[in-house]
Amino acid sequence: MSVRNLNPVIDAIKNRRSVKNVNREEIPEQDLIEEILEAATWAPNHHLTEPWRFVVIAKNERLRLGESMAEALKTTMKTGDPRVEEVLKLEREKTLRAPVIIAVISSQSGGEKIVPQEEIVAAGAALQNMLLAAHSLGLGAMVRSGPHSYLQPVRDYLGLQEKESLVGLVYLGYPIDPPGASKRSPLETKVQWRGF
Ligand SMILES: Cc1cc2nc3c(=O)[nH]c(=O)nc-3n(C[C@H](O)[C@H](O)[C@H](O)COP(=O)(O)O)c2cc1C
């Protein structure tokens, strides 16, 4: 057996899956949530700008987030669509699918040396750290962000400044079912080797 098969980091990276079904009511202990947030902050970031912040949402605040998601979705729907009310009701309740939602927010630090893309990439790395930390702690986590989660009503709910953007909403809780399988394309379809 290759020594790589025993590597816990690579093992976690490959075996982490998006967990859809978690216990909707049982909030994970706060120290576990803090561990996950702490892991996020150890992501690489250029110039040590730490271009992230987090809003941790539970209980009735999930409904306030859901309301903002529904309001955002409404702006994308055709007026007169007979399904509007039904779709918006479902949307409001979607945030109840996990007991905790962590909004991962990327901030643009500004300054001559700062490349805006790098700030987003760093916050994305923080998000992946969170998913891996949750997996390693036995929690289920999944990013759920439809296109409307980036719109103004959700920005307003999260209190985003102009230089901030939502990177993703991480749904977190105790897993109910084992997550489904996932797949990836063969490596050779994604890699070009040069100079080898
Ligand atoms: C930024 C981002 C947004 C996502 N938004 C959604 C979403 O809205 N709904 C959803 O079902 N999955 C969402 N996902 C999760 C992907 O569906 C999931 O990562 C993919 O199916 C691969 O599965 P795996 O995470 O188990 O490898 C999102 C993932 C990322 C990184």
The ligand as a MOL file (V3000), in Angstrom:
LIG
                    3D

  0  0  0     0  0            999 V3000
M  V30 BEGIN CTAB
M  V30 COUNTS 31 33 0 0 0
M  V30 BEGIN ATOM
M  V30 1 C -19.3970 28.1170 -4.0480 0
M  V30 2 C -20.2250 26.8560 -4.0110 0
M  V30 3 C -21.6000 26.9430 -4.0690 0
M  V30 4 C -22.3870 25.7930 -4.0200 0
M  V30 5 N -23.7430 25.9150 -4.0630 0
M  V30 6 C -24.5090 24.8060 -4.0470 0
M  V30 7 C -25.9270 24.9050 -4.1050 0
M  V30 8 O -26.4960 25.9840 -4.1640 0
M  V30 9 N -26.6430 23.7700 -4.0950 0
M  V30 10 C -26.0480 22.5390 -4.0160 0
M  V30 11 O -26.7550 21.5290 -4.0360 0
M  V30 12 N -24.7100 22.4210 -3.9360 0
M  V30 13 C -23.9320 23.5180 -3.9370 0
M  V30 14 N -22.5720 23.4000 -3.8390 0
M  V30 15 C -21.9770 22.0800 -3.5140 0
M  V30 16 C -21.6680 21.2790 -4.7320 0
M  V30 17 O -22.8780 20.8300 -5.2920 0
M  V30 18 C -20.8000 20.0790 -4.3320 0
M  V30 19 O -19.5610 20.5310 -3.8340 0
M  V30 20 C -20.5670 19.1820 -5.5350 0
M  V30 21 O -21.7330 18.4810 -5.8420 0
M  V30 22 C -19.4520 18.1540 -5.3190 0
M  V30 23 O -19.7940 17.2980 -4.2450 0
M  V30 24 P -18.7730 17.0790 -3.0490 0
M  V30 25 O -18.6610 18.4030 -2.3170 0
M  V30 26 O -19.4110 16.0180 -2.1900 0
M  V30 27 O -17.4760 16.6470 -3.6400 0
M  V30 28 C -21.7680 24.5220 -3.9130 0
M  V30 29 C -20.3670 24.4450 -3.8680 0
M  V30 30 C -19.6120 25.5930 -3.9070 0
M  V30 31 C -18.1140 25.4750 -3.8440 0
M  V30 END ATOM
M  V30 BEGIN BOND
M  V30 1 1 1 2
M  V30 2 1 2 3
M  V30 3 2 2 30
M  V30 4 2 3 4
M  V30 5 1 4 5
M  V30 6 1 4 28
M  V30 7 2 5 6
M  V30 8 1 6 7
M  V30 9 1 6 13
M  V30 10 2 7 8
M  V30 11 1 7 9
M  V30 12 1 9 10
M  V30 13 2 10 11
M  V30 14 1 10 12
M  V30 15 2 12 13
M  V30 16 1 13 14
M  V30 17 1 14 15
M  V30 18 1 14 28
M  V30 19 1 15 16
M  V30 20 1 16 17
M  V30 21 1 16 18
M  V30 22 1 18 19
M  V30 23 1 18 20
M  V30 24 1 20 21
M  V30 25 1 20 22
M  V30 26 1 22 23
M  V30 27 1 23 24
M  V30 28 2 24 25
M  V30 29 1 24 26
M  V30 30 1 24 27
M  V30 31 2 28 29
M  V30 32 1 29 30
M  V30 33 1 30 31
M  V30 END BOND
M  V30 END CTAB
M  END
